[in-house]
Amino acid sequence: MRVKTLNMELPEIQSHFSEDIPKEWLERIDEACRPHYIWLLRGGEAYCDYCGSKFSASRLKEKVHNKRDTCPCCTKNFIVRKAWVGQNSAKRNALSYHFAKSKVNPDIITCTAIFSCYGYETCEAPWRTKPLRLIDALYVFVPGKGVAYASPWKLYPYDIRVEDGCYFYRTINSTLMYKHAMCFAVRRSFSARDCVYDNVWKESHAVYSHDDYESLYDAVQNTPLGYTVEAFRNALDDALAISPYRRPLVEMMERLARYPRQFEIVAKMGFSDAIVEIFYNKYASNHLINLRGNNVAQIFKGQLTKEDKRYFFENGGTYSLFEIWQELRRMGQPIPAEALSKICNEPYLMTVIDIAAKYSIKIKKIMSYIAKQQKLCKEQRLFMTYADYIRDCENLAENYNMGHIYNLSNKAILFPQNLVQAHQATIELINMERDRRAMLDFEKRKDKMAKELSGIEKKYKKLLPKLKKKYSYQADGYVIVIPPNLIDLHREGIAMHNCVGGYKERVASGSTQVVYIRKLDDMDKSFGTMEISIKETIIQARGKYNKDLPEDAEAFVKKFEHEVLEPLRTIAISLDGVA
Protein backbone atom coordinates (compact mmCIF):
# COMPACT_ATOMS: atom_id res chain seq x y z
CA MET A 1 0.00 0.00 0.00
CA ARG A 2 1.33 3.45 -0.94
CA VAL A 3 -0.63 6.68 -0.38
CA LYS A 4 0.24 10.35 -0.38
CA THR A 5 0.84 11.98 2.96
CA LEU A 6 -0.67 15.25 4.12
CA ASN A 7 0.98 18.47 3.04
CA MET A 8 2.56 19.31 6.39
CA GLU A 9 6.01 20.79 6.88
CA LEU A 10 8.56 19.42 9.35
CA PRO A 11 8.20 22.17 12.03
CA GLU A 12 4.43 21.63 12.03
CA ILE A 13 4.85 17.85 12.39
CA GLN A 14 7.32 18.30 15.26
CA SER A 15 5.02 20.76 17.02
CA HIS A 16 2.58 17.93 17.80
CA PHE A 17 5.15 16.01 19.89
CA SER A 18 6.54 16.40 23.40
CA GLU A 19 10.29 16.76 23.65
CA ASP A 20 10.84 14.00 26.21
CA ILE A 21 10.17 10.31 25.65
CA PRO A 22 8.04 9.01 28.57
CA LYS A 23 9.96 6.62 30.82
CA GLU A 24 7.14 4.06 30.74
CA TRP A 25 7.53 3.79 26.94
CA LEU A 26 11.18 2.80 27.31
CA GLU A 27 10.25 0.27 29.99
CA ARG A 28 7.72 -1.30 27.63
CA ILE A 29 10.30 -1.49 24.85
CA ASP A 30 12.78 -3.18 27.16
CA GLU A 31 10.17 -5.63 28.44
CA ALA A 32 9.04 -6.61 24.94
CA CYS A 33 12.27 -6.45 22.94
CA ARG A 34 15.37 -6.66 25.13
CA PRO A 35 17.17 -9.99 24.71
CA HIS A 36 18.28 -11.94 27.75
CA TYR A 37 21.30 -14.19 28.11
CA ILE A 38 23.04 -16.42 30.59
CA TRP A 39 26.60 -15.07 30.77
CA LEU A 40 29.55 -17.33 31.50
CA LEU A 41 32.10 -15.42 33.60
CA ARG A 42 35.75 -16.10 34.25
CA GLY A 43 36.34 -18.07 37.40
CA GLY A 44 33.61 -20.66 36.77
CA GLU A 45 30.61 -18.44 37.57
CA ALA A 46 27.54 -17.55 35.49
CA TYR A 47 25.06 -14.67 35.54
CA CYS A 48 21.43 -14.57 34.32
CA ASP A 49 20.59 -11.02 33.24
CA TYR A 50 16.83 -11.80 33.41
CA CYS A 51 16.57 -12.60 37.10
CA GLY A 52 19.90 -11.00 38.12
CA SER A 53 21.20 -14.18 39.77
CA LYS A 54 24.88 -15.16 39.93
CA PHE A 55 25.61 -18.86 40.41
CA SER A 56 28.18 -21.56 39.71
CA ALA A 57 28.43 -22.41 35.99
CA SER A 58 28.49 -26.10 36.98
CA ARG A 59 24.73 -25.84 37.61
CA LEU A 60 24.12 -25.41 33.88
CA LYS A 61 23.50 -28.53 31.80
CA GLU A 62 25.42 -27.61 28.66
CA LYS A 63 27.69 -24.63 29.46
CA VAL A 64 28.28 -24.16 25.69
CA HIS A 65 28.72 -20.72 24.11
CA ASN A 66 25.82 -19.76 21.79
CA LYS A 67 23.69 -22.77 22.86
CA ARG A 68 20.47 -22.60 24.87
CA ASP A 69 20.41 -23.56 28.53
CA THR A 70 18.12 -23.14 31.52
CA CYS A 71 18.82 -20.76 34.38
CA PRO A 72 18.70 -22.81 37.62
CA CYS A 73 17.30 -19.81 39.52
CA CYS A 74 14.40 -18.53 37.35
CA THR A 75 14.11 -21.71 35.18
CA LYS A 76 13.97 -19.56 32.02
CA ASN A 77 15.65 -20.81 28.86
CA PHE A 78 18.20 -18.43 27.29
CA ILE A 79 21.22 -18.49 25.00
CA VAL A 80 24.52 -18.92 26.86
CA ARG A 81 27.30 -16.47 26.03
CA LYS A 82 30.88 -16.10 27.21
CA ALA A 83 31.41 -12.59 28.62
CA TRP A 84 34.98 -12.43 27.29
CA VAL A 85 34.07 -13.30 23.66
CA GLY A 86 33.15 -10.69 20.97
CA GLN A 87 29.53 -9.69 21.61
CA ASN A 88 28.51 -8.16 18.28
CA SER A 89 26.29 -11.16 17.47
CA ALA A 90 24.49 -10.71 20.80
CA LYS A 91 23.19 -7.32 19.64
CA ARG A 92 19.49 -6.84 18.94
CA ASN A 93 17.77 -3.96 17.15
CA ALA A 94 14.18 -3.05 17.94
CA LEU A 95 11.68 -0.61 16.46
CA SER A 96 8.81 0.35 18.73
CA TYR A 97 5.70 2.41 17.92
CA HIS A 98 4.14 4.55 20.67
CA PHE A 99 0.98 6.67 20.50
CA ALA A 100 -0.12 9.85 22.27
CA LYS A 101 -2.47 12.81 21.87
CA SER A 102 -1.16 15.79 19.98
CA LYS A 103 0.08 18.80 21.97
CA VAL A 104 -1.69 21.07 19.48
CA ASN A 105 -5.07 19.34 19.06
CA PRO A 106 -6.35 16.56 21.40
CA ASP A 107 -8.35 15.03 18.50
CA ILE A 108 -5.13 14.34 16.60
CA ILE A 109 -3.11 11.19 17.37
CA THR A 110 0.68 11.06 17.16
CA CYS A 111 3.00 8.09 16.93
CA THR A 112 6.71 8.07 17.79
CA ALA A 113 8.82 5.27 16.32
CA ILE A 114 11.77 4.60 18.64
CA PHE A 115 14.80 2.67 17.47
CA SER A 116 16.60 0.79 20.26
CA CYS A 117 19.88 -1.02 19.83
CA TYR A 118 20.72 -3.46 22.61
CA GLY A 119 24.49 -3.81 22.23
CA TYR A 120 26.93 -5.55 24.56
CA GLU A 121 30.55 -4.82 25.39
CA THR A 122 33.15 -7.55 25.77
CA CYS A 123 33.84 -7.06 29.46
CA GLU A 124 33.23 -8.47 32.94
CA ALA A 125 29.56 -7.33 32.93
CA PRO A 126 28.23 -6.99 29.33
CA TRP A 127 24.62 -6.76 30.59
CA ARG A 128 25.32 -3.30 32.04
CA THR A 129 25.83 -1.75 28.57
CA LYS A 130 23.09 0.84 28.07
CA PRO A 131 21.03 0.64 24.85
CA LEU A 132 21.23 3.24 22.11
CA ARG A 133 17.94 5.15 21.55
CA LEU A 134 17.06 7.09 18.40
CA ILE A 135 13.79 8.64 17.21
CA ASP A 136 13.23 6.85 13.94
CA ALA A 137 9.96 8.38 12.70
CA LEU A 138 7.21 10.82 13.68
CA TYR A 139 3.61 10.14 12.55
CA VAL A 140 0.68 12.56 12.84
CA PHE A 141 -2.80 11.06 12.26
CA VAL A 142 -5.41 13.73 11.47
CA PRO A 143 -9.00 12.34 11.56
CA GLY A 144 -10.77 12.81 8.25
CA LYS A 145 -7.57 13.68 6.40
CA GLY A 146 -4.86 11.05 6.80
CA VAL A 147 -1.26 10.96 7.98
CA ALA A 148 1.83 13.15 7.82
CA TYR A 149 5.16 11.74 8.82
CA ALA A 150 8.83 12.48 8.93
CA SER A 151 11.88 10.29 9.36
CA PRO A 152 15.64 10.29 8.75
CA TRP A 153 16.88 9.54 5.24
CA LYS A 154 17.76 6.02 6.31
CA LEU A 155 15.50 4.07 8.64
CA TYR A 156 16.53 1.77 11.48
CA PRO A 157 20.38 1.75 11.26
CA TYR A 158 20.90 -1.96 11.89
CA ASP A 159 24.62 -2.09 11.01
CA ILE A 160 25.94 -1.08 14.42
CA ARG A 161 28.60 -2.41 16.77
CA VAL A 162 29.70 -1.51 20.30
CA GLU A 163 33.26 -0.58 21.21
CA ASP A 164 34.43 0.90 24.53
CA GLY A 165 30.88 1.73 25.55
CA CYS A 166 30.15 3.64 22.30
CA TYR A 167 27.91 2.66 19.40
CA PHE A 168 29.42 2.80 15.92
CA TYR A 169 28.47 2.00 12.36
CA ARG A 170 30.79 -0.63 10.94
CA THR A 171 32.59 1.86 8.71
CA ILE A 172 31.35 5.28 9.82
CA ASN A 173 32.02 6.93 13.15
CA SER A 174 29.35 7.54 15.77
CA THR A 175 29.25 11.30 15.12
CA LEU A 176 27.67 10.69 11.73
CA MET A 177 25.18 8.30 13.30
CA TYR A 178 23.86 10.97 15.62
CA LYS A 179 23.83 13.39 12.72
CA HIS A 180 21.67 10.86 10.88
CA ALA A 181 19.29 10.85 13.84
CA MET A 182 18.85 14.62 13.54
CA CYS A 183 18.36 14.68 9.74
CA PHE A 184 14.58 14.43 9.68
CA ALA A 185 12.72 15.06 6.44
CA VAL A 186 9.05 14.99 5.53
CA ARG A 187 8.01 11.87 3.65
CA ARG A 188 5.67 12.58 0.75
CA SER A 189 4.23 9.05 0.60
CA PHE A 190 3.26 6.51 3.21
CA SER A 191 4.19 2.90 2.57
CA ALA A 192 4.18 -0.28 4.59
CA ARG A 193 7.69 -0.76 3.19
CA ASP A 194 8.85 1.92 5.63
CA CYS A 195 7.88 -0.26 8.59
CA VAL A 196 9.73 -3.32 9.84
CA TYR A 197 6.91 -5.82 10.02
CA ASP A 198 7.01 -9.14 8.25
CA ASN A 199 7.44 -12.33 10.24
CA VAL A 200 9.21 -10.47 13.00
CA TRP A 201 10.23 -11.94 16.35
CA LYS A 202 12.57 -14.35 14.58
CA GLU A 203 16.22 -14.59 15.49
CA SER A 204 17.25 -14.37 11.82
CA HIS A 205 15.71 -10.91 11.32
CA ALA A 206 17.73 -7.76 11.87
CA VAL A 207 15.02 -5.68 13.57
CA TYR A 208 12.44 -6.68 16.14
CA SER A 209 9.19 -4.70 16.20
CA HIS A 210 6.80 -3.76 18.94
CA ASP A 211 3.47 -1.93 18.93
CA ASP A 212 2.58 -0.16 22.16
CA TYR A 213 -1.15 -0.92 22.20
CA GLU A 214 -1.60 0.41 25.71
CA SER A 215 -0.50 3.87 24.57
CA LEU A 216 -2.82 3.64 21.52
CA TYR A 217 -5.90 2.78 23.55
CA ASP A 218 -5.15 5.64 25.94
CA ALA A 219 -4.46 8.13 23.15
CA VAL A 220 -7.72 7.58 21.22
CA GLN A 221 -9.99 8.15 24.21
CA ASN A 222 -12.46 11.02 23.50
CA THR A 223 -11.25 11.42 19.90
CA PRO A 224 -13.07 10.77 16.58
CA LEU A 225 -11.15 7.47 16.38
CA GLY A 226 -12.03 6.34 19.91
CA TYR A 227 -15.15 4.28 19.13
CA THR A 228 -13.62 2.52 16.13
CA VAL A 229 -10.35 1.56 17.81
CA GLU A 230 -12.22 0.32 20.87
CA ALA A 231 -14.57 -1.73 18.67
CA PHE A 232 -11.58 -3.28 16.91
CA ARG A 233 -9.75 -3.95 20.16
CA ASN A 234 -10.88 -7.55 20.80
CA ALA A 235 -10.66 -8.47 17.13
CA LEU A 236 -7.19 -6.96 16.93
CA ASP A 237 -6.01 -8.88 20.00
CA ASP A 238 -7.37 -12.13 18.51
CA ALA A 239 -5.71 -11.48 15.14
CA LEU A 240 -2.34 -10.71 16.69
CA ALA A 241 -2.53 -13.75 18.95
CA ILE A 242 -2.80 -15.94 15.84
CA SER A 243 -0.38 -14.15 13.55
CA PRO A 244 1.38 -11.23 15.21
CA TYR A 245 2.84 -8.25 13.41
CA ARG A 246 2.04 -9.20 9.85
CA ARG A 247 0.92 -5.64 9.20
CA PRO A 248 2.11 -2.50 11.00
CA LEU A 249 -0.37 -0.78 13.29
CA VAL A 250 0.58 2.58 11.78
CA GLU A 251 -0.77 1.34 8.44
CA MET A 252 -4.09 0.52 10.06
CA MET A 253 -4.13 3.88 11.84
CA GLU A 254 -3.52 5.70 8.54
CA ARG A 255 -6.65 4.09 7.08
CA LEU A 256 -8.69 4.84 10.20
CA ALA A 257 -7.54 8.47 10.17
CA ARG A 258 -8.43 8.92 6.49
CA TYR A 259 -11.91 7.38 6.82
CA PRO A 260 -13.00 7.73 10.46
CA ARG A 261 -16.71 8.04 9.74
CA GLN A 262 -16.77 5.12 7.30
CA PHE A 263 -14.93 2.80 9.68
CA GLU A 264 -17.18 3.83 12.54
CA ILE A 265 -20.20 2.78 10.45
CA VAL A 266 -18.45 -0.50 9.62
CA ALA A 267 -17.67 -1.10 13.30
CA LYS A 268 -21.25 -0.32 14.36
CA MET A 269 -22.49 -2.80 11.74
CA GLY A 270 -20.53 -5.53 13.51
CA PHE A 271 -17.72 -5.97 11.00
CA SER A 272 -14.74 -5.27 13.25
CA ASP A 273 -13.43 -8.83 12.81
CA ALA A 274 -13.65 -8.57 9.02
CA ILE A 275 -11.84 -5.24 8.86
CA VAL A 276 -9.03 -6.39 11.14
CA GLU A 277 -8.62 -9.46 8.93
CA ILE A 278 -8.27 -7.18 5.92
CA PHE A 279 -5.43 -5.36 7.68
CA TYR A 280 -3.67 -8.38 9.14
CA ASN A 281 -4.16 -11.07 6.50
CA LYS A 282 -2.02 -10.56 3.40
CA TYR A 283 -4.36 -12.84 1.41
CA ALA A 284 -7.45 -10.76 2.24
CA SER A 285 -8.60 -7.95 -0.02
CA ASN A 286 -10.17 -4.64 0.94
CA HIS A 287 -12.44 -4.52 -2.12
CA LEU A 288 -15.41 -5.63 -0.02
CA ILE A 289 -16.19 -2.13 1.24
CA ASN A 290 -16.20 1.27 -0.40
CA LEU A 291 -14.35 3.59 1.97
CA ARG A 292 -15.40 6.64 -0.03
CA GLY A 293 -19.08 5.97 0.64
CA ASN A 294 -21.10 8.31 2.83
CA ASN A 295 -23.79 5.93 4.08
CA VAL A 296 -24.39 2.21 4.73
CA ALA A 297 -25.62 1.48 1.19
CA GLN A 298 -22.63 3.18 -0.43
CA ILE A 299 -20.05 1.70 1.94
CA PHE A 300 -21.42 -1.85 1.59
CA LYS A 301 -22.04 -1.45 -2.15
CA GLY A 302 -25.78 -2.08 -1.92
CA GLN A 303 -28.80 -2.03 0.33
CA LEU A 304 -28.89 -4.33 3.34
CA THR A 305 -32.12 -5.90 4.52
CA LYS A 306 -33.28 -5.23 8.07
CA GLU A 307 -32.69 -8.91 8.87
CA ASP A 308 -29.07 -8.73 7.67
CA LYS A 309 -28.45 -5.49 9.57
CA ARG A 310 -29.86 -7.05 12.75
CA TYR A 311 -27.82 -10.25 12.32
CA PHE A 312 -24.52 -8.45 11.68
CA PHE A 313 -25.11 -6.01 14.53
CA GLU A 314 -25.92 -8.78 17.04
CA ASN A 315 -23.43 -11.42 15.86
CA GLY A 316 -20.73 -9.59 13.92
CA GLY A 317 -19.37 -10.87 10.66
CA THR A 318 -16.13 -12.52 9.65
CA TYR A 319 -14.25 -11.65 6.49
CA SER A 320 -15.14 -14.97 4.82
CA LEU A 321 -18.86 -14.60 5.63
CA PHE A 322 -18.96 -11.04 4.31
CA GLU A 323 -17.05 -12.01 1.15
CA ILE A 324 -19.44 -14.88 0.34
CA TRP A 325 -22.50 -12.81 1.25
CA GLN A 326 -21.40 -10.01 -1.07
CA GLU A 327 -20.47 -12.39 -3.91
CA LEU A 328 -23.95 -13.93 -3.82
CA ARG A 329 -25.52 -10.50 -3.81
CA ARG A 330 -23.38 -9.53 -6.81
CA MET A 331 -24.63 -12.65 -8.64
CA GLY A 332 -28.21 -11.59 -7.96
CA GLN A 333 -28.74 -14.57 -5.63
CA PRO A 334 -28.74 -13.03 -2.14
CA ILE A 335 -29.00 -15.34 0.88
CA PRO A 336 -29.79 -14.01 4.37
CA ALA A 337 -26.63 -13.60 6.45
CA GLU A 338 -28.01 -15.80 9.24
CA ALA A 339 -28.60 -18.75 6.87
CA LEU A 340 -25.26 -18.20 5.18
CA SER A 341 -23.37 -18.13 8.49
CA LYS A 342 -24.27 -21.78 9.08
CA ILE A 343 -22.38 -22.92 5.99
CA CYS A 344 -19.81 -20.16 5.39
CA ASN A 345 -16.98 -22.27 6.83
CA GLU A 346 -17.72 -25.23 4.57
CA PRO A 347 -14.67 -26.20 2.48
CA TYR A 348 -15.07 -25.41 -1.22
CA LEU A 349 -18.15 -23.23 -0.68
CA MET A 350 -16.69 -20.51 -2.92
CA THR A 351 -15.98 -23.16 -5.58
CA VAL A 352 -19.63 -24.26 -5.42
CA ILE A 353 -20.68 -20.63 -5.82
CA ASP A 354 -18.45 -20.37 -8.90
CA ILE A 355 -20.11 -23.52 -10.26
CA ALA A 356 -23.52 -21.92 -9.72
CA ALA A 357 -22.43 -18.86 -11.69
CA LYS A 358 -20.81 -20.93 -14.46
CA TYR A 359 -23.84 -23.16 -15.09
CA SER A 360 -26.51 -20.54 -14.23
CA ILE A 361 -27.86 -22.50 -11.28
CA LYS A 362 -29.61 -20.98 -8.31
CA ILE A 363 -27.31 -21.35 -5.31
CA LYS A 364 -30.36 -22.07 -3.15
CA LYS A 365 -31.06 -25.09 -5.36
CA ILE A 366 -27.53 -26.41 -4.81
CA MET A 367 -27.82 -25.85 -1.06
CA SER A 368 -31.15 -27.68 -1.02
CA TYR A 369 -29.66 -30.54 -3.03
CA ILE A 370 -26.64 -30.86 -0.72
CA ALA A 371 -28.91 -30.78 2.35
CA LYS A 372 -30.89 -33.73 0.93
CA GLN A 373 -27.69 -35.61 0.12
CA GLN A 374 -26.45 -35.14 3.69
CA LYS A 375 -29.63 -36.79 4.98
CA LEU A 376 -29.23 -39.59 2.43
CA CYS A 377 -25.62 -40.54 3.08
CA LYS A 378 -25.01 -38.87 6.48
CA GLU A 379 -21.66 -37.59 5.26
CA GLN A 380 -20.30 -34.21 6.29
CA ARG A 381 -18.58 -31.62 4.08
CA LEU A 382 -20.57 -32.46 0.96
CA PHE A 383 -19.80 -29.03 -0.49
CA MET A 384 -16.26 -30.30 -1.03
CA THR A 385 -17.56 -33.61 -2.48
CA TYR A 386 -19.90 -31.79 -4.85
CA ALA A 387 -17.17 -29.39 -6.04
CA ASP A 388 -14.79 -32.33 -6.66
CA TYR A 389 -17.52 -34.27 -8.49
CA ILE A 390 -18.25 -31.35 -10.84
CA ARG A 391 -14.53 -30.91 -11.57
CA ASP A 392 -14.25 -34.64 -12.29
CA CYS A 393 -17.17 -34.39 -14.73
CA GLU A 394 -15.48 -31.46 -16.48
CA ASN A 395 -12.20 -33.39 -16.59
CA LEU A 396 -13.85 -36.47 -18.11
CA ALA A 397 -15.61 -34.33 -20.72
CA GLU A 398 -12.60 -32.22 -21.69
CA ASN A 399 -9.67 -34.64 -21.37
CA TYR A 400 -11.16 -38.10 -21.80
CA ASN A 401 -13.70 -37.51 -24.60
CA MET A 402 -16.70 -38.37 -22.40
CA GLY A 403 -18.68 -35.18 -22.89
CA HIS A 404 -21.59 -37.19 -24.30
CA ILE A 405 -21.87 -39.00 -20.93
CA TYR A 406 -20.80 -36.34 -18.44
CA ASN A 407 -22.75 -33.44 -19.91
CA LEU A 408 -23.42 -30.96 -17.11
CA SER A 409 -26.36 -29.47 -18.98
CA ASN A 410 -28.09 -32.75 -18.09
CA LYS A 411 -29.77 -32.36 -14.68
CA ALA A 412 -29.26 -36.05 -13.90
CA ILE A 413 -25.48 -35.50 -14.18
CA LEU A 414 -25.52 -32.10 -12.49
CA PHE A 415 -27.56 -33.43 -9.54
CA PRO A 416 -27.01 -37.22 -9.29
CA GLN A 417 -29.36 -39.18 -7.05
CA ASN A 418 -26.49 -40.34 -4.86
CA LEU A 419 -23.67 -37.80 -4.85
CA VAL A 420 -21.13 -39.89 -2.95
CA GLN A 421 -21.58 -42.91 -5.25
CA ALA A 422 -21.48 -40.72 -8.36
CA HIS A 423 -18.28 -39.04 -7.15
CA GLN A 424 -16.67 -42.41 -6.41
CA ALA A 425 -17.60 -43.55 -9.92
CA THR A 426 -15.92 -40.53 -11.54
CA ILE A 427 -12.79 -41.06 -9.41
CA GLU A 428 -12.54 -44.71 -10.45
CA LEU A 429 -13.21 -43.89 -14.09
CA ILE A 430 -10.49 -41.23 -14.18
CA ASN A 431 -8.04 -43.60 -12.49
CA MET A 432 -8.90 -46.38 -14.97
CA GLU A 433 -8.37 -44.02 -17.90
CA ARG A 434 -5.07 -42.79 -16.49
CA ASP A 435 -3.92 -46.39 -15.96
CA ARG A 436 -5.01 -47.36 -19.46
CA ARG A 437 -3.13 -44.45 -21.04
CA ALA A 438 -0.06 -45.14 -18.89
CA MET A 439 -0.09 -48.80 -19.97
CA LEU A 440 -0.42 -47.84 -23.63
CA ASP A 441 2.55 -45.52 -23.23
CA PHE A 442 4.45 -48.34 -21.49
CA GLU A 443 3.72 -50.76 -24.35
CA LYS A 444 5.04 -48.20 -26.85
CA ARG A 445 8.28 -47.79 -24.91
CA LYS A 446 8.65 -51.43 -23.89
CA ASP A 447 11.08 -52.47 -26.65
CA LYS A 448 13.26 -49.40 -26.11
CA MET A 449 13.37 -50.08 -22.36
CA ALA A 450 14.32 -53.73 -23.01
CA LYS A 451 17.38 -52.60 -24.97
CA GLU A 452 18.38 -50.12 -22.27
CA LEU A 453 18.04 -52.79 -19.55
CA SER A 454 19.68 -55.64 -21.46
CA GLY A 455 22.87 -55.45 -19.36
CA ILE A 456 21.29 -55.70 -15.92
CA GLU A 457 18.52 -57.99 -17.22
CA LYS A 458 21.15 -60.74 -17.67
CA LYS A 459 22.13 -60.42 -14.01
CA TYR A 460 18.52 -60.71 -12.94
CA LYS A 461 17.89 -63.81 -15.06
CA LYS A 462 20.75 -65.53 -13.25
CA LEU A 463 19.09 -64.69 -9.92
CA LEU A 464 15.58 -65.66 -11.04
CA PRO A 465 15.77 -69.46 -10.41
CA LYS A 466 17.12 -68.87 -6.88
CA LEU A 467 14.40 -66.30 -6.17
CA LYS A 468 11.66 -68.66 -7.32
CA LYS A 469 13.08 -71.45 -5.18
CA LYS A 470 13.35 -69.18 -2.12
CA TYR A 471 10.13 -67.19 -2.24
CA SER A 472 7.50 -69.19 -4.16
CA TYR A 473 4.65 -69.65 -1.70
CA GLN A 474 0.85 -69.81 -1.54
CA ALA A 475 -1.72 -70.00 1.26
CA ASP A 476 -5.22 -68.87 2.19
CA GLY A 477 -6.13 -67.80 -1.36
CA TYR A 478 -2.97 -65.73 -1.93
CA VAL A 479 0.27 -66.45 -3.75
CA ILE A 480 3.76 -64.90 -4.00
CA VAL A 481 4.78 -64.22 -7.60
CA ILE A 482 8.37 -63.48 -8.64
CA PRO A 483 8.68 -60.74 -11.34
CA PRO A 484 9.53 -62.51 -14.63
CA ASN A 485 11.84 -59.66 -15.71
CA LEU A 486 12.92 -56.16 -14.77
CA ILE A 487 10.64 -54.45 -17.29
CA ASP A 488 7.70 -56.00 -15.46
CA LEU A 489 8.65 -53.95 -12.39
CA HIS A 490 7.89 -50.85 -14.43
CA ARG A 491 4.51 -52.27 -15.42
CA GLU A 492 3.79 -53.14 -11.79
CA GLY A 493 4.66 -49.61 -10.69
CA ILE A 494 2.17 -48.16 -13.19
CA ALA A 495 -0.56 -50.59 -12.18
CA MET A 496 -0.02 -50.15 -8.45
CA HIS A 497 0.76 -46.41 -8.53
CA ASN A 498 4.00 -46.86 -6.61
CA CYS A 499 7.71 -46.37 -7.27
CA VAL A 500 8.73 -50.03 -7.66
CA GLY A 501 9.73 -49.33 -11.27
CA GLY A 502 12.73 -47.44 -9.92
CA TYR A 503 14.04 -50.52 -8.06
CA LYS A 504 15.34 -52.27 -11.20
CA GLU A 505 19.09 -51.82 -10.58
CA ARG A 506 18.89 -52.77 -6.89
CA VAL A 507 16.85 -55.88 -7.69
CA ALA A 508 19.29 -56.92 -10.43
CA SER A 509 22.26 -56.52 -8.06
CA GLY A 510 20.53 -58.54 -5.34
CA SER A 511 20.76 -55.75 -2.74
CA THR A 512 16.97 -55.92 -2.35
CA GLN A 513 14.20 -58.09 -3.78
CA VAL A 514 10.68 -57.31 -4.95
CA VAL A 515 7.88 -59.85 -5.14
CA TYR A 516 4.18 -59.55 -5.99
CA ILE A 517 1.23 -60.54 -3.83
CA ARG A 518 -1.61 -61.97 -5.96
CA LYS A 519 -4.99 -63.51 -5.36
CA LEU A 520 -5.10 -67.13 -6.54
CA ASP A 521 -8.40 -66.60 -8.31
CA ASP A 522 -7.16 -63.45 -10.13
CA MET A 523 -3.48 -63.98 -10.86
CA ASP A 524 -3.31 -61.44 -13.69
CA LYS A 525 -4.42 -58.48 -11.57
CA SER A 526 -1.90 -56.49 -9.52
CA PHE A 527 -2.86 -56.60 -5.86
CA GLY A 528 0.14 -56.01 -3.59
CA THR A 529 3.89 -55.36 -3.76
CA MET A 530 6.47 -56.52 -1.21
CA GLU A 531 10.11 -55.57 -0.75
CA ILE A 532 12.45 -58.02 1.00
CA SER A 533 15.89 -57.07 2.30
CA ILE A 534 19.10 -59.02 1.76
CA LYS A 535 18.77 -60.14 5.40
CA GLU A 536 15.41 -61.78 4.58
CA THR A 537 13.25 -59.24 6.42
CA ILE A 538 10.19 -57.49 5.00
CA ILE A 539 10.93 -53.81 4.36
CA GLN A 540 7.44 -52.98 3.12
CA ALA A 541 4.30 -54.68 1.86
CA ARG A 542 1.75 -52.27 0.41
CA GLY A 543 -1.40 -52.26 -1.67
CA LYS A 544 -2.42 -49.97 -4.51
CA TYR A 545 -1.48 -46.29 -4.05
CA ASN A 546 0.82 -47.45 -1.19
CA LYS A 547 -2.20 -48.12 1.00
CA ASP A 548 -2.34 -50.78 3.70
CA LEU A 549 -3.21 -54.30 2.60
CA PRO A 550 -6.54 -55.83 3.71
CA GLU A 551 -6.47 -57.76 6.99
CA ASP A 552 -6.53 -61.21 5.35
CA ALA A 553 -3.66 -60.19 3.04
CA GLU A 554 -1.70 -58.85 6.04
CA ALA A 555 -2.25 -62.22 7.74
CA PHE A 556 -0.91 -63.94 4.62
CA VAL A 557 2.21 -61.73 4.67
CA LYS A 558 2.86 -62.60 8.33
CA LYS A 559 2.39 -66.28 7.53
CA PHE A 560 4.85 -65.97 4.62
CA GLU A 561 7.39 -64.29 6.89
CA HIS A 562 7.00 -66.99 9.55
CA GLU A 563 7.10 -70.01 7.24
CA VAL A 564 9.52 -68.79 4.55
CA LEU A 565 11.67 -65.87 5.67
CA GLU A 566 12.37 -66.91 9.26
CA PRO A 567 13.86 -70.29 8.21
CA LEU A 568 15.98 -68.47 5.62
CA ARG A 569 17.27 -66.12 8.33
CA THR A 570 18.06 -69.10 10.58
CA ILE A 571 20.04 -70.78 7.81
CA ALA A 572 21.98 -67.56 7.16
CA ILE A 573 22.85 -67.26 10.88
CA SER A 574 23.94 -70.92 11.05
CA LEU A 575 26.18 -70.53 8.01
CA ASP A 576 27.62 -67.40 9.55
CA GLY A 577 28.49 -69.33 12.69
CA VAL A 578 30.14 -72.13 10.69
CA ALA A 579 32.17 -69.61 8.76
Summary of the structure (lengths in Angstrom):
residues: 579
radius of gyration: 35.0
end to end distance: 77.2
largest distance: 98.9
contacts: 1730
relative contact order: 0.05
helix: 47%
strand: 19%
